[in-house]
Amino acid sequence: MDLAAVLTLDVLNGIASLILLCTGLAVIFGMMKIINLAHGEFLMLGAYATVVAVDSGINIWIAMLVISPVFVGLVGLVVERTFIRLLYGRLVDSMLATWGLSLFLVGLITTIFGNTIKSVPSPLGGFTIGAYRSSQYTVFLVVVAALLLGGLWLLMRRTRFGLIARATMQNPDMAAAMGVSPPKVYMATFGLGAAITGLAGGLLAPVAGVLPTMGAAYIAKAFITVVAGGASVITGSATASGLFGFINQSASYLTTPVIGEVFLFVFAIVLIRLLPQGISGRFFRGSL
Amino acid sequence: MSKNRTDLTTRGAASGSVTRRTFLRSTALAAGGLIAAPAIMRHAALGSDDPILIGSLHDQSGAVGTSGVPMVRALELGIEEVNAAGGVLGRPLKLVHYDTQSNIQLYTQYAQQIALKDKVAVVHGGITSASREAIRPVFGRYKTLYFYNTLYEGGVCDRNVFSTGTTPAQTVEKLVPYALERWGKKVYILAADYNYGQITAKWMEKYTKDNGGEVLSVDFFPLDVTNFGSTISKIQQAKPDVVFSALVGGNHTAFYRQWAAAGLKGSIPIASTTFGLVNELAALEASESDGIISGYGYYEELTTPASTKFTGALKEKFPGIPYISELAACTYEGFHLWVEAAKKAQSIDRMKVTEALESGMSFDGPTGTVTIDHKTHHTVRNAFLAEAKEKLWSVVGSYPDQPPADTAAVCDLIANPRDTKQYVISL
């Protein structure tokens, strides 16, 4: 029974990590059709923002939950204004540009901080379930992931910004005719996606090794989750993260971490073969 | 070379009709000549007081870049010292270094370049076992002497290669019984999923069984695994007395953090053959690393005069250098062993230096006295065990003059000098 509880928590943790990893990417890709190959590096920037903030004496909760998303969100705005805005509708060009950006960011951070591992201490301790121990931080990640999805839903469904954003994504010309400025909406959306990714990076900092190349370890999983999730940002991310997190964590537990990874990717390939439009393209069409 | 080109073109012109083919041929030759020119000119100019080139292939960036930086720094320090003392055979030494960027393809590419184009006298390089296996055959083929100065899983038997780092018989064999005696007989092994981790895990299993212990499970992790949640649950379920870790690289550092975050650090101790080799102790909090045991051929914290002199010189010359581990110390010693051998042989010729090294060449370095073992081309050297305390290593055991017994059991270069295999332990 204790074991079941701990394992459930592991699976939830796997799912929450995926949600945090892929939501920012899903916002940018799902809404703007920009394939952001610098996603992993946005994550890395978020982690570094937290490390630097904590090192300079700022409270870790503020560092993770405020400084990281705000900082990476601002970076996202700058990136969007400088070159992404020139590349809308040009899929391959935007991939190349963001790939270059990712190399640049890795080089820049290596130059500034060196390629040694940085880290911040985990702010919460462990707790006991019967004979087992688990980390409170795991529970915290699950809560944040749920709040993130809920908050994004409220933002898109219940605010004027959400309405305008959704309208612009569906038909930018019509939105422009109604007096909306699509470039501004694009800018804000890209910034929002980057900020969510920054938040994920900040939250990863206490449980991962923070180094300039850390993005590479996450990007494949983030992309495959977003592609499998399909066009709907929230339902797509949530369902694909749920499936993949469950499969990865339970397969890792039942077999080995190597097989767990293999299982995840084989399952993803089969899923994308069967549902080329992603899960939400088939089952939750038109959802957010 | 420019003279050569003029000859060719005039010959073409003199024949009266410059056909398209002769023109193309001469241009191609000229272009080839131009590209080759720097190498040829340098070769022709090779005089008696020209520098001797020392090759270095070490990752300075990418996944294992942190490990590579102090290794190159140690080479730079060694070269500076030798040059200040008058060089080798009256010639100064010069470093030819390529950053292999944690990329195996670059390793093979630069290995060819350093052997064929730069024509270095010796190469020090390779960090991961994967990179060593990629470049070892290249240096065998192009007859370039090769020093591998990293601790590794053992078993490389190749007369062209000198391995100066520690092998499992020197470290794991000490670490395992220490941990079993201190904490108990049931062990759980975690290792990185490539040749180093796979083979080191086998040695951990062997020494555990030899010491009456029981291996509950051996789990391997691809280098990009970052979430250890399910593994941590599995370990708790298995209830081992101690966890052995041969996890490698930045992503795997996450294990120690997640382990500590779950509050397990106090209840199940960890012993590792890789932890603390880079700058883990500086990066992690004392609460996350205290009590972890490791076994290496060198620790920066060693207080022998040779050790403090070495670390002092490195830190003065390169402020901000990452942790100076066995990697840097063995690179420094490997370099000096080559220098001593070249002096003894009165030559930088590969075979003459090799024979000088095989004569039982010794060097007193920061780790103590290091001696080349003729049979295996490995080193007889000191080994140490240490426990992490307050972000520093505190030495808890020292084992003088350990022979590379694992490799010696399978490799005999006196009997089979043509062997070039890496032997793998079978359980």
Interface residues (C-beta under 8 A of the other chain):
Chain A: L3 V6 L7 L9 D10 N13 G14 S17 T110 G114 N115 T116 I117 K118 S119 P121 S122 L124 G125 G126 F127 T128 A131 Y132 R133 S134 S135 Q136 Y137 T138 P206 V207 A208 G209 L211 T213 M214 A216 A217 Y218 Q249 S250 S252 Y253 T256 P257 V258 G260 E261
Chain B: S61 G62 A63 G65 T66 V69 D193 D219 F220 F221 P222 D224 V225 T226 N227 G229 S230 T231 I232 S233 K234 Q236 Q237 G249 G250 N251 H252 T253 A254 R257 Q258 A260 A261 A262 G263 L264 S267 V278 N279 E280 A282 A283 L284 E285 S287 E288 G320 P322
